Amino acid sequence: MDRDKKLHVFLLAGFLCILTWSFINCFDLLTWILEAAPAIVGVIILIAVYHKFRLTNLAFILVWLHAIVLLVGAHYTYSKMPLFDWLKDTFELSRNHYDRFGHIAQGFVPAILAREVLLRTSPLRRGKWLFFIIICICLAIAAAYELFEWLVAILIQEDSIAFLAMQGDIWDTHKDMALCLISAIAALVTLGKLHDKALKKLSAD
Protein backbone atom coordinates (compact mmCIF):
# COMPACT_ATOMS: atom_id res chain seq x y z
CA MET A 1 0.00 0.00 0.00
CA ASP A 2 1.49 3.38 -1.00
CA ARG A 3 1.80 6.35 1.33
CA ASP A 4 -1.28 8.15 -0.05
CA LYS A 5 -3.56 5.15 0.40
CA LYS A 6 -2.23 4.62 3.94
CA LEU A 7 -3.17 8.21 4.71
CA HIS A 8 -6.64 7.71 3.26
CA VAL A 9 -7.19 4.53 5.29
CA PHE A 10 -6.00 6.33 8.41
CA LEU A 11 -8.41 9.20 7.80
CA LEU A 12 -11.32 6.84 7.20
CA ALA A 13 -10.53 4.78 10.31
CA GLY A 14 -10.23 7.96 12.34
CA PHE A 15 -13.55 9.19 11.01
CA LEU A 16 -15.29 5.93 11.95
CA CYS A 17 -13.83 6.05 15.47
CA ILE A 18 -14.93 9.64 16.00
CA LEU A 19 -18.34 8.86 14.48
CA THR A 20 -18.80 6.05 16.99
CA TRP A 21 -17.74 8.27 19.89
CA SER A 22 -20.03 11.04 18.66
CA PHE A 23 -23.06 8.75 18.63
CA ILE A 24 -22.52 7.15 22.06
CA ASN A 25 -24.27 9.16 24.79
CA CYS A 26 -24.95 12.04 22.42
CA PHE A 27 -26.98 14.94 23.78
CA ASP A 28 -30.04 14.24 21.63
CA LEU A 29 -30.57 11.60 18.94
CA LEU A 30 -32.52 13.80 16.50
CA THR A 31 -29.98 16.60 16.80
CA TRP A 32 -27.18 14.09 16.29
CA ILE A 33 -28.77 12.80 13.09
CA LEU A 34 -29.25 16.31 11.73
CA GLU A 35 -25.73 17.45 12.59
CA ALA A 36 -23.85 14.28 11.67
CA ALA A 37 -25.70 13.59 8.41
CA PRO A 38 -23.61 15.97 6.22
CA ALA A 39 -20.39 14.30 7.38
CA ILE A 40 -21.74 10.79 6.86
CA VAL A 41 -23.19 11.55 3.42
CA GLY A 42 -20.01 13.33 2.39
CA VAL A 43 -17.80 10.38 3.33
CA ILE A 44 -20.10 7.93 1.55
CA ILE A 45 -19.86 10.01 -1.63
CA LEU A 46 -16.07 10.21 -1.40
CA ILE A 47 -15.83 6.43 -0.97
CA ALA A 48 -18.19 5.84 -3.91
CA VAL A 49 -16.16 8.02 -6.30
CA TYR A 50 -12.71 7.23 -4.88
CA HIS A 51 -11.45 5.20 -7.83
CA LYS A 52 -12.94 7.55 -10.44
CA PHE A 53 -12.25 10.93 -8.84
CA ARG A 54 -9.73 10.75 -6.01
CA LEU A 55 -9.20 14.06 -4.26
CA THR A 56 -5.85 15.55 -3.36
CA ASN A 57 -4.50 14.72 0.08
CA LEU A 58 -4.98 18.36 1.06
CA ALA A 59 -8.69 18.14 0.23
CA PHE A 60 -9.07 14.81 2.04
CA ILE A 61 -7.45 16.21 5.20
CA LEU A 62 -9.65 19.31 5.12
CA VAL A 63 -12.78 17.17 4.70
CA TRP A 64 -11.64 15.01 7.62
CA LEU A 65 -11.14 18.07 9.85
CA HIS A 66 -14.54 19.45 8.84
CA ALA A 67 -16.14 16.09 9.61
CA ILE A 68 -14.63 16.19 13.10
CA VAL A 69 -16.10 19.65 13.65
CA LEU A 70 -19.52 18.35 12.61
CA LEU A 71 -19.34 15.19 14.73
CA VAL A 72 -18.21 17.03 17.85
CA GLY A 73 -21.09 19.45 17.34
CA ALA A 74 -23.45 16.52 16.85
CA HIS A 75 -22.33 14.92 20.11
CA TYR A 76 -22.58 17.96 22.39
CA THR A 77 -24.74 20.29 20.23
CA TYR A 78 -23.10 23.48 19.00
CA SER A 79 -24.27 25.61 21.91
CA LYS A 80 -22.95 23.24 24.62
CA MET A 81 -19.48 22.26 23.40
CA PRO A 82 -17.41 22.09 26.67
CA LEU A 83 -14.21 23.76 25.43
CA PHE A 84 -16.12 26.72 24.03
CA ASP A 85 -18.22 26.86 27.21
CA TRP A 86 -14.93 27.23 29.10
CA LEU A 87 -13.83 29.97 26.71
CA LYS A 88 -17.18 31.69 27.17
CA ASP A 89 -16.87 31.65 30.97
CA THR A 90 -13.16 32.49 31.06
CA PHE A 91 -13.32 35.44 28.68
CA GLU A 92 -16.88 36.48 29.58
CA LEU A 93 -18.13 36.01 26.03
CA SER A 94 -21.75 36.52 25.06
CA ARG A 95 -22.25 32.96 23.83
CA ASN A 96 -20.68 29.58 23.09
CA HIS A 97 -18.96 30.27 19.77
CA TYR A 98 -18.50 26.69 18.57
CA ASP A 99 -21.36 27.29 16.15
CA ARG A 100 -19.41 30.21 14.66
CA PHE A 101 -16.35 27.97 14.38
CA GLY A 102 -18.47 25.44 12.51
CA HIS A 103 -19.58 28.04 9.98
CA ILE A 104 -15.98 29.12 9.43
CA ALA A 105 -15.24 25.52 8.47
CA GLN A 106 -18.37 25.54 6.28
CA GLY A 107 -16.79 28.20 4.11
CA PHE A 108 -13.11 27.23 4.33
CA VAL A 109 -13.33 23.56 3.35
CA PRO A 110 -15.93 23.77 0.54
CA ALA A 111 -13.86 26.55 -1.06
CA ILE A 112 -10.95 24.18 -1.64
CA LEU A 113 -13.26 21.35 -2.69
CA ALA A 114 -15.04 23.59 -5.19
CA ARG A 115 -11.68 24.84 -6.48
CA GLU A 116 -10.48 21.29 -7.02
CA VAL A 117 -13.62 20.10 -8.79
CA LEU A 118 -13.78 23.15 -11.05
CA LEU A 119 -10.10 23.05 -12.00
CA ARG A 120 -10.24 19.34 -12.76
CA THR A 121 -13.60 19.07 -14.52
CA SER A 122 -14.42 22.44 -16.11
CA PRO A 123 -12.80 24.80 -18.63
CA LEU A 124 -12.21 27.34 -15.84
CA ARG A 125 -8.63 28.31 -15.12
CA ARG A 126 -6.98 30.10 -12.21
CA GLY A 127 -7.99 33.73 -12.07
CA LYS A 128 -10.68 36.18 -11.04
CA TRP A 129 -13.61 34.23 -12.52
CA LEU A 130 -12.62 31.04 -10.73
CA PHE A 131 -12.27 32.96 -7.47
CA PHE A 132 -15.67 34.63 -7.93
CA ILE A 133 -17.51 31.42 -8.84
CA ILE A 134 -16.04 29.54 -5.87
CA ILE A 135 -17.16 32.28 -3.49
CA CYS A 136 -20.65 32.14 -5.03
CA ILE A 137 -20.75 28.36 -4.56
CA CYS A 138 -19.74 28.67 -0.89
CA LEU A 139 -22.37 31.33 -0.26
CA ALA A 140 -24.96 29.13 -1.97
CA ILE A 141 -24.02 26.24 0.33
CA ALA A 142 -24.27 28.51 3.37
CA ALA A 143 -27.66 29.85 2.27
CA ALA A 144 -28.97 26.35 1.50
CA TYR A 145 -27.95 25.20 4.99
CA GLU A 146 -29.72 28.16 6.61
CA LEU A 147 -32.84 27.37 4.58
CA PHE A 148 -32.59 23.77 5.76
CA GLU A 149 -32.40 24.98 9.37
CA TRP A 150 -35.49 27.10 8.75
CA LEU A 151 -37.35 24.06 7.35
CA VAL A 152 -36.35 21.95 10.36
CA ALA A 153 -37.54 24.71 12.69
CA ILE A 154 -40.93 24.73 10.97
CA LEU A 155 -41.29 20.95 11.03
CA ILE A 156 -40.16 20.13 14.57
CA GLN A 157 -40.52 23.57 16.22
CA GLU A 158 -39.24 23.57 19.82
CA ASP A 159 -37.24 20.38 19.28
CA SER A 160 -35.08 22.28 16.78
CA ILE A 161 -33.57 24.67 19.36
CA ALA A 162 -30.43 22.58 19.92
CA PHE A 163 -29.96 22.14 16.16
CA LEU A 164 -30.37 25.84 15.34
CA ALA A 165 -27.93 26.97 18.08
CA MET A 166 -29.04 30.60 17.71
CA GLN A 167 -28.58 31.29 21.42
CA GLY A 168 -30.91 34.28 21.30
CA ASP A 169 -29.09 36.13 18.50
CA ILE A 170 -31.60 37.46 15.95
CA TRP A 171 -28.74 38.06 13.47
CA ASP A 172 -27.37 34.53 13.80
CA THR A 173 -28.21 33.53 10.21
CA HIS A 174 -26.60 36.63 8.74
CA LYS A 175 -23.45 36.23 10.83
CA ASP A 176 -23.17 32.56 9.88
CA MET A 177 -23.27 33.39 6.17
CA ALA A 178 -20.83 36.27 6.62
CA LEU A 179 -18.35 33.96 8.35
CA CYS A 180 -18.72 31.48 5.52
CA LEU A 181 -17.93 34.24 3.01
CA ILE A 182 -14.88 35.46 4.92
CA SER A 183 -13.49 31.98 5.52
CA ALA A 184 -13.97 30.96 1.87
CA ILE A 185 -11.95 33.99 0.78
CA ALA A 186 -9.32 33.18 3.41
CA ALA A 187 -9.03 29.58 2.16
CA LEU A 188 -8.44 30.65 -1.44
CA VAL A 189 -5.90 33.30 -0.47
CA THR A 190 -3.92 31.19 2.00
CA LEU A 191 -4.10 27.71 0.45
CA GLY A 192 -4.25 28.45 -3.28
CA LYS A 193 -0.56 27.81 -3.97
CA LEU A 194 -0.43 24.77 -1.70
CA HIS A 195 -3.50 23.38 -3.43
CA ASP A 196 -1.88 23.92 -6.83
CA LYS A 197 1.11 21.85 -5.69
CA ALA A 198 -1.23 19.10 -4.46
CA LEU A 199 -3.06 19.09 -7.80
CA LYS A 200 0.22 18.89 -9.68
CA LYS A 201 1.34 15.95 -7.54
CA LEU A 202 -1.97 14.16 -8.09
CA SER A 203 -1.76 14.57 -11.86
CA ALA A 204 1.84 13.31 -11.82
CA ASP A 205 0.77 10.19 -9.94
C-alpha positions as CSV (number, residue, x, y, z in Angstrom):
1,M,0.0,0.0,0.0
2,D,1.5,3.4,-1.0
3,R,1.8,6.4,1.3
4,D,-1.3,8.1,0.0
5,K,-3.6,5.2,0.4
6,K,-2.2,4.6,3.9
7,L,-3.2,8.2,4.7
8,H,-6.6,7.7,3.3
9,V,-7.2,4.5,5.3
10,F,-6.0,6.3,8.4
11,L,-8.4,9.2,7.8
12,L,-11.3,6.8,7.2
13,A,-10.5,4.8,10.3
14,G,-10.2,8.0,12.3
15,F,-13.5,9.2,11.0
16,L,-15.3,5.9,12.0
17,C,-13.8,6.0,15.5
18,I,-14.9,9.6,16.0
19,L,-18.3,8.9,14.5
20,T,-18.8,6.1,17.0
21,W,-17.7,8.3,19.9
22,S,-20.0,11.0,18.7
23,F,-23.1,8.8,18.6
24,I,-22.5,7.1,22.1
25,N,-24.3,9.2,24.8
26,C,-25.0,12.0,22.4
27,F,-27.0,14.9,23.8
28,D,-30.0,14.2,21.6
29,L,-30.6,11.6,18.9
30,L,-32.5,13.8,16.5
31,T,-30.0,16.6,16.8
32,W,-27.2,14.1,16.3
33,I,-28.8,12.8,13.1
34,L,-29.3,16.3,11.7
35,E,-25.7,17.4,12.6
36,A,-23.8,14.3,11.7
37,A,-25.7,13.6,8.4
38,P,-23.6,16.0,6.2
39,A,-20.4,14.3,7.4
40,I,-21.7,10.8,6.9
41,V,-23.2,11.6,3.4
42,G,-20.0,13.3,2.4
43,V,-17.8,10.4,3.3
44,I,-20.1,7.9,1.5
45,I,-19.9,10.0,-1.6
46,L,-16.1,10.2,-1.4
47,I,-15.8,6.4,-1.0
48,A,-18.2,5.8,-3.9
49,V,-16.2,8.0,-6.3
50,Y,-12.7,7.2,-4.9
51,H,-11.5,5.2,-7.8
52,K,-12.9,7.5,-10.4
53,F,-12.2,10.9,-8.8
54,R,-9.7,10.8,-6.0
55,L,-9.2,14.1,-4.3
56,T,-5.8,15.6,-3.4
57,N,-4.5,14.7,0.1
58,L,-5.0,18.4,1.1
59,A,-8.7,18.1,0.2
60,F,-9.1,14.8,2.0
61,I,-7.4,16.2,5.2
62,L,-9.6,19.3,5.1
63,V,-12.8,17.2,4.7
64,W,-11.6,15.0,7.6
65,L,-11.1,18.1,9.9
66,H,-14.5,19.4,8.8
67,A,-16.1,16.1,9.6
68,I,-14.6,16.2,13.1
69,V,-16.1,19.7,13.7
70,L,-19.5,18.3,12.6
71,L,-19.3,15.2,14.7
72,V,-18.2,17.0,17.9
73,G,-21.1,19.5,17.3
74,A,-23.5,16.5,16.8
75,H,-22.3,14.9,20.1
76,Y,-22.6,18.0,22.4
77,T,-24.7,20.3,20.2
78,Y,-23.1,23.5,19.0
79,S,-24.3,25.6,21.9
80,K,-23.0,23.2,24.6
81,M,-19.5,22.3,23.4
82,P,-17.4,22.1,26.7
83,L,-14.2,23.8,25.4
84,F,-16.1,26.7,24.0
85,D,-18.2,26.9,27.2
86,W,-14.9,27.2,29.1
87,L,-13.8,30.0,26.7
88,K,-17.2,31.7,27.2
89,D,-16.9,31.7,31.0
90,T,-13.2,32.5,31.1
91,F,-13.3,35.4,28.7
92,E,-16.9,36.5,29.6
93,L,-18.1,36.0,26.0
94,S,-21.7,36.5,25.1
95,R,-22.2,33.0,23.8
96,N,-20.7,29.6,23.1
97,H,-19.0,30.3,19.8
98,Y,-18.5,26.7,18.6
99,D,-21.4,27.3,16.1
100,R,-19.4,30.2,14.7
101,F,-16.4,28.0,14.4
102,G,-18.5,25.4,12.5
103,H,-19.6,28.0,10.0
104,I,-16.0,29.1,9.4
105,A,-15.2,25.5,8.5
106,Q,-18.4,25.5,6.3
107,G,-16.8,28.2,4.1
108,F,-13.1,27.2,4.3
109,V,-13.3,23.6,3.4
110,P,-15.9,23.8,0.5
111,A,-13.9,26.6,-1.1
112,I,-11.0,24.2,-1.6
113,L,-13.3,21.3,-2.7
114,A,-15.0,23.6,-5.2
115,R,-11.7,24.8,-6.5
116,E,-10.5,21.3,-7.0
117,V,-13.6,20.1,-8.8
118,L,-13.8,23.1,-11.1
119,L,-10.1,23.1,-12.0
120,R,-10.2,19.3,-12.8
121,T,-13.6,19.1,-14.5
122,S,-14.4,22.4,-16.1
123,P,-12.8,24.8,-18.6
124,L,-12.2,27.3,-15.8
125,R,-8.6,28.3,-15.1
126,R,-7.0,30.1,-12.2
127,G,-8.0,33.7,-12.1
128,K,-10.7,36.2,-11.0
129,W,-13.6,34.2,-12.5
130,L,-12.6,31.0,-10.7
131,F,-12.3,33.0,-7.5
132,F,-15.7,34.6,-7.9
133,I,-17.5,31.4,-8.8
134,I,-16.0,29.5,-5.9
135,I,-17.2,32.3,-3.5
136,C,-20.6,32.1,-5.0
137,I,-20.8,28.4,-4.6
138,C,-19.7,28.7,-0.9
139,L,-22.4,31.3,-0.3
140,A,-25.0,29.1,-2.0
141,I,-24.0,26.2,0.3
142,A,-24.3,28.5,3.4
143,A,-27.7,29.9,2.3
144,A,-29.0,26.4,1.5
145,Y,-28.0,25.2,5.0
146,E,-29.7,28.2,6.6
147,L,-32.8,27.4,4.6
148,F,-32.6,23.8,5.8
149,E,-32.4,25.0,9.4
150,W,-35.5,27.1,8.7
151,L,-37.4,24.1,7.3
152,V,-36.3,22.0,10.4
153,A,-37.5,24.7,12.7
154,I,-40.9,24.7,11.0
155,L,-41.3,21.0,11.0
156,I,-40.2,20.1,14.6
157,Q,-40.5,23.6,16.2
158,E,-39.2,23.6,19.8
159,D,-37.2,20.4,19.3
160,S,-35.1,22.3,16.8
161,I,-33.6,24.7,19.4
162,A,-30.4,22.6,19.9
163,F,-30.0,22.1,16.2
164,L,-30.4,25.8,15.3
165,A,-27.9,27.0,18.1
166,M,-29.0,30.6,17.7
167,Q,-28.6,31.3,21.4
168,G,-30.9,34.3,21.3
169,D,-29.1,36.1,18.5
170,I,-31.6,37.5,15.9
171,W,-28.7,38.1,13.5
172,D,-27.4,34.5,13.8
173,T,-28.2,33.5,10.2
174,H,-26.6,36.6,8.7
175,K,-23.5,36.2,10.8
176,D,-23.2,32.6,9.9
177,M,-23.3,33.4,6.2
178,A,-20.8,36.3,6.6
179,L,-18.4,34.0,8.4
180,C,-18.7,31.5,5.5
181,L,-17.9,34.2,3.0
182,I,-14.9,35.5,4.9
183,S,-13.5,32.0,5.5
184,A,-14.0,31.0,1.9
185,I,-12.0,34.0,0.8
186,A,-9.3,33.2,3.4
187,A,-9.0,29.6,2.2
188,L,-8.4,30.6,-1.4
189,V,-5.9,33.3,-0.5
190,T,-3.9,31.2,2.0
191,L,-4.1,27.7,0.5
192,G,-4.3,28.4,-3.3
193,K,-0.6,27.8,-4.0
194,L,-0.4,24.8,-1.7
195,H,-3.5,23.4,-3.4
196,D,-1.9,23.9,-6.8
197,K,1.1,21.9,-5.7
198,A,-1.2,19.1,-4.5
199,L,-3.1,19.1,-7.8
200,K,0.2,18.9,-9.7
201,K,1.3,15.9,-7.5
202,L,-2.0,14.2,-8.1
203,S,-1.8,14.6,-11.9
204,A,1.8,13.3,-11.8
205,D,0.8,10.2,-9.9
